């Protein structure tokens, strides 16, 4: 039996040392089997030793191939509490490491990872170059502006403020725009977040920036900062049914291995009376699962009821929510530019 398969049981608290051992063993197994792998490093909440949500976590690992990877992403279930999330990159992706310091995702992931295997010192050298001056204001602002450009692209707007979309905005576009806008603000204070960590990091960033409206404004897209426990539990039951029906082994966002990890996080937020903070991720994963699931009138009715609760079901309400997102992006854009001016960026 491999050490990875001896991951903690369903209800056991998970120590950081255990998660690191699982990560190292998983990498060693793959490097022993594939000699084209030249480096591996750990990123995300485990690398940062952040508290677990619902005693469950993904272990986010980047593996670098000497050539072109056969697959870009691999998600592996270990237990209800732990899944491996493996991203494969090519050596060529690191040919210009200095340029990576302004990449919204790859720059932060190279700043403070945990080295898992680097026998040729390939990643160590690339990281040293990318991390140099990583926290300089012009690079911080560049990463935030890149997130904002992505947010505007999702909403099909080119100018802010006061812009209106010049093409239809899908539900997926709307959710992604909010993700990118939140991360533009988060980037001014630290590393971006995705999935279960997004709203937590936005709340922390809003406090550091003395802009509580950033957090409140994000939650306002979903009806505000309160969601009673009974409603949240009912939504979770409907979400579970939709996820099971639409989950996909080829889509890492709605992979079967993630279901119990998402669920545990949602339940922890409900228990902590922070259920409203789960709604962005619940919406984004439910939307993806709904689009991937076979047609079923009962599931469609529950999905439409959820959209109605969020104000997204009727055309006028939807247009208002899209414009609200455009305005939110515009507000974050103004924040970033003000921050850049104050910091000489």
C-alpha positions in Angstrom: 0.0 0.0 0.0 1.4 3.4 -0.9 1.6 6.2 1.6 -0.8 8.3 -0.5 -3.4 5.6 -0.1 -2.9 5.7 3.7 -4.3 9.2 3.8 -6.3 10.2 6.9 -9.8 8.8 7.5 -13.0 10.7 6.9 -13.3 12.3 10.3 -9.7 12.5 11.4 -8.0 16.0 11.8 -5.2 16.3 9.3 -1.8 17.5 10.4 0.3 19.6 8.1 3.1 17.1 8.3 0.8 14.4 7.0 -0.3 16.4 4.0 3.3 17.2 3.2 4.2 13.5 3.4 1.4 12.7 1.1 2.6 15.3 -1.4 6.2 14.2 -1.3 5.2 10.5 -1.7 2.9 11.3 -4.6 5.6 13.2 -6.4 8.2 10.5 -5.8 6.0 7.8 -7.2 5.4 9.8 -10.4 9.1 10.8 -10.8 10.1 7.2 -10.3 7.7 6.1 -13.0 8.3 9.0 -15.4 11.9 10.1 -15.9 10.7 13.1 -18.0 9.6 14.8 -14.8 12.4 17.2 -13.7 10.9 19.2 -10.9 7.8 19.5 -8.6 6.6 22.0 -6.1 3.7 22.5 -3.7 1.4 25.6 -3.8 -1.9 26.6 -2.4 -3.4 26.4 1.1 -1.3 23.4 2.1 1.9 25.1 1.2 0.8 28.2 3.1 -0.3 26.0 6.1 -3.7 27.6 6.1 -6.4 26.2 8.3 -8.5 23.5 6.6 -12.1 24.2 5.7 -14.3 21.3 6.9 -11.1 19.2 7.7 -10.7 18.7 3.9 -8.3 20.0 1.3 -6.9 19.7 -2.2 -3.1 19.2 -2.3 -2.0 21.4 -5.2 1.2 20.3 -6.9 3.0 21.6 -10.0 5.1 19.0 -11.9 7.5 20.1 -14.6 8.2 17.9 -17.6 11.3 18.1 -19.7 9.1 18.0 -22.8 5.5 18.5 -23.5 3.2 17.0 -20.9 0.7 14.3 -22.1 -2.0 15.8 -19.8 -2.3 19.3 -18.3 -4.3 18.4 -15.2 -4.9 15.3 -13.0 -7.2 15.2 -10.0 -6.9 12.1 -7.8 -9.2 11.2 -4.9 -7.4 9.9 -1.8 -10.2 10.1 0.8 -13.3 12.1 1.4 -11.0 14.7 3.0 -8.1 14.8 0.6 -7.5 15.0 -3.2 -4.4 15.5 -5.2 -4.7 18.3 -7.8 -1.7 17.9 -10.1 -0.9 20.4 -12.8 1.7 19.5 -15.4 3.9 22.1 -17.1 6.6 22.1 -19.7 10.2 23.2 -19.1 9.5 25.7 -21.9 6.9 27.4 -19.8 9.7 28.7 -17.6 12.0 29.9 -20.4 11.4 33.5 -19.4 10.9 33.4 -15.6 11.2 37.2 -15.1 8.0 37.6 -17.2 6.2 35.2 -14.8 6.4 37.6 -11.9 3.6 39.7 -13.5 1.4 36.7 -14.4 -1.6 36.9 -12.0 -1.5 33.1 -11.2 2.0 31.9 -12.0 3.8 34.7 -10.4 2.3 34.1 -6.9 2.6 30.4 -7.2 6.4 30.8 -7.8 6.9 33.2 -4.9 6.5 31.0 -1.9 6.0 27.3 -2.8 7.4 24.3 -1.1 10.1 22.4 -3.1 9.1 18.7 -3.4 11.7 17.5 -5.9 14.2 19.5 -7.9 17.3 17.2 -8.5 18.6 19.4 -11.4 17.9 22.7 -9.6 15.8 23.7 -12.6 13.0 25.2 -10.6 15.2 26.7 -8.0 17.0 28.8 -10.7 13.7 29.8 -12.4 12.1 30.7 -9.1 15.1 32.9 -8.1 14.7 34.9 -11.2 10.9 35.2 -11.1 10.8 36.0 -7.4 13.3 38.8 -7.7 11.5 42.1 -6.9 8.2 40.2 -6.9 6.7 42.6 -4.3 7.6 45.8 -6.1 4.5 48.0 -6.6 4.7 48.0 -10.4 4.6 44.2 -10.5 1.8 44.0 -7.9 -0.2 46.5 -9.9 0.5 44.7 -13.2 -0.9 41.5 -11.8 -4.0 43.2 -10.4 -4.5 45.0 -13.8 -4.3 41.6 -15.6 -7.0 40.2 -13.4 -9.1 43.3 -14.2 -8.5 42.8 -18.0 -9.8 39.2 -17.6 -12.9 40.5 -15.7 -13.7 43.0 -18.4 -13.3 40.3 -21.0 -15.8 38.1 -19.3 -18.3 40.9 -19.1 -17.5 42.1 -22.7 -16.7 45.6 -21.7 -13.7 47.6 -22.7 -14.0 50.8 -20.8 -14.8 51.6 -17.2 -16.7 53.1 -15.4 -20.2 53.4 -16.8 -19.6 50.7 -19.5 -22.2 48.4 -20.7 -21.6 44.9 -22.2 -21.4 44.8 -26.0 -22.2 41.1 -26.2 -24.3 38.6 -24.2 -22.9 37.7 -20.8 -23.4 34.1 -19.8 -23.8 32.9 -16.2 -20.3 31.4 -16.4 -19.0 34.8 -17.7 -20.7 36.5 -14.8 -19.2 34.2 -12.2 -15.7 34.3 -13.7 -15.8 38.1 -13.8 -16.5 38.3 -10.1 -13.6 35.8 -9.4 -11.2 38.0 -11.4 -12.4 41.3 -9.9 -12.1 39.9 -6.4 -8.6 38.7 -7.1 -7.5 42.1 -8.5 -8.2 43.5 -5.0 -6.8 40.6 -3.2 -3.5 40.8 -5.2 -2.8 44.3 -3.7 -2.4 42.6 -0.3 -1.3 39.0 -1.0 -1.8 36.0 -3.1 -5.0 35.4 -5.1 -7.5 32.8 -4.2 -9.8 30.4 -6.1 -12.6 28.0 -5.1 -13.1 27.7 -1.4 -10.6 30.3 -0.4 -11.8 33.2 -2.6 -14.2 35.0 -0.3 -12.0 34.4 2.8 -9.0 36.1 1.1 -11.2 38.9 -0.2 -12.4 39.6 3.4 -8.8 39.7 4.6 -7.8 41.9 1.8 -10.7 44.3 2.4 -9.7 44.6 6.0 -6.0 45.4 5.1 -7.1 47.9 2.5 -9.6 49.4 4.9 -12.3 48.9 2.3 -15.0 46.6 3.8 -17.2 47.5 0.9 -15.1 45.2 -1.3 -16.3 42.2 0.7 -19.8 43.4 1.2 -20.1 44.4 -2.5 -19.0 41.0 -3.6 -21.6 39.3 -1.3 -24.3 41.7 -2.5 -24.2 40.0 -5.9 -25.7 36.9 -4.1 -28.2 38.7 -1.9 -26.0 40.0 0.9 -24.1 38.6 3.8 -26.8 36.6 5.5 -28.3 33.2 4.6 -30.3 31.4 7.1 -29.3 27.8 8.0 -32.4 26.1 6.8 -32.2 27.7 3.4 -28.5 26.9 3.1 -29.1 23.3 4.0 -31.8 23.0 1.4 -29.5 24.6 -1.2 -26.7 22.2 -0.3 -29.0 19.2 -0.8 -30.0 20.5 -4.3 -26.4 21.3 -5.1 -25.4 17.8 -4.2 -27.9 16.2 -6.5 -26.9 18.5 -9.3 -23.2 17.8 -8.8 -23.6 14.1 -8.7 -25.6 14.2 -12.0 -23.1 16.6 -13.8 -19.7 15.8 -12.4 -17.0 15.1 -14.9 -13.7 13.2 -14.7 -12.3 15.5 -17.4 -13.3 18.8 -15.8 -11.1 19.5 -12.8 -13.6 22.1 -11.5 -16.5 19.6 -11.1 -14.3 16.4 -10.8 -15.9 13.6 -8.7 -12.9 13.8 -6.3 -13.8 17.3 -5.3 -17.4 16.7 -4.3 -16.9 15.7 -0.7 -14.2 18.4 -0.3 -16.6 21.1 -1.5 -19.4 19.7 0.6 -17.3 19.7 3.8 -16.4 23.3 3.2 -20.0 24.3 2.6 -21.1 22.5 5.8 -18.4 24.2 7.8 -19.5 27.6 6.5 -23.1 26.8 7.3 -22.1 25.7 10.9 -20.1 29.0 11.3 -23.1 31.1 10.1 -21.1 32.2 7.1 -23.2 30.3 4.5 -23.6 33.4 2.3 -19.8 33.2 1.6 -20.3 29.8 0.1 -22.7 31.1 -2.6 -20.1 32.1 -5.2 -18.5 28.7 -5.3 -21.9 26.9 -5.0 -23.2 28.9 -8.0 -20.1 28.4 -10.1 -19.9 24.6 -9.6 -23.7 24.2 -9.8 -23.7 26.1 -13.1 -20.9 23.9 -14.5 -22.6 20.7 -13.3 -26.0 21.8 -14.6 -24.6 22.4 -18.1 -22.9 18.9 -18.0 -25.8 16.9 -16.6 -28.5 15.0 -18.6 -31.8 16.9 -18.9 -34.0 16.4 -15.9 -37.1 18.6 -15.2 -36.8 18.3 -11.4 -33.1 19.3 -11.3 -33.8 22.1 -13.7 -36.6 23.4 -11.5 -34.3 23.4 -8.5 -31.6 25.2 -10.5 -34.1 27.8 -11.7 -35.2 28.3 -8.1 -31.6 29.0 -7.0 -31.2 31.5 -9.9 -34.4 33.2 -8.8 -33.1 33.5 -5.3 -29.9 35.2 -6.6 -31.9 37.5 -8.8 -30.6 35.9 -12.0 -33.8 34.1 -13.3 -35.7 36.8 -15.1 -34.1 39.0 -17.9 -34.5 42.3 -16.1 -33.0 40.9 -12.9 -30.2 39.3 -14.8 -29.3 42.5 -16.7 -29.3 44.3 -13.4 -26.9 41.7 -11.9 -24.6 42.0 -14.9 -24.5 45.7 -14.6 -23.9 45.4 -10.9 -20.8 43.2 -11.8 -19.6 45.8 -14.3 -19.9 48.5 -11.6 -18.0 46.3 -9.1 -15.2 45.7 -11.6 -15.1 49.5 -12.2 -14.8 50.1 -8.5 -12.0 47.6 -8.1 -10.3 49.2 -11.2 -10.4 52.6 -9.5 -9.0 51.1 -6.3 -6.1 49.5 -8.2 -5.2 52.7 -10.0 -5.4 54.7 -6.7 -3.2 52.2 -5.0 -0.7 52.3 -7.9 -0.6 56.1 -7.8 0.1 56.1 -4.1 2.8 53.5 -4.4 4.5 54.9 -7.4 3.4 52.2 -9.8 
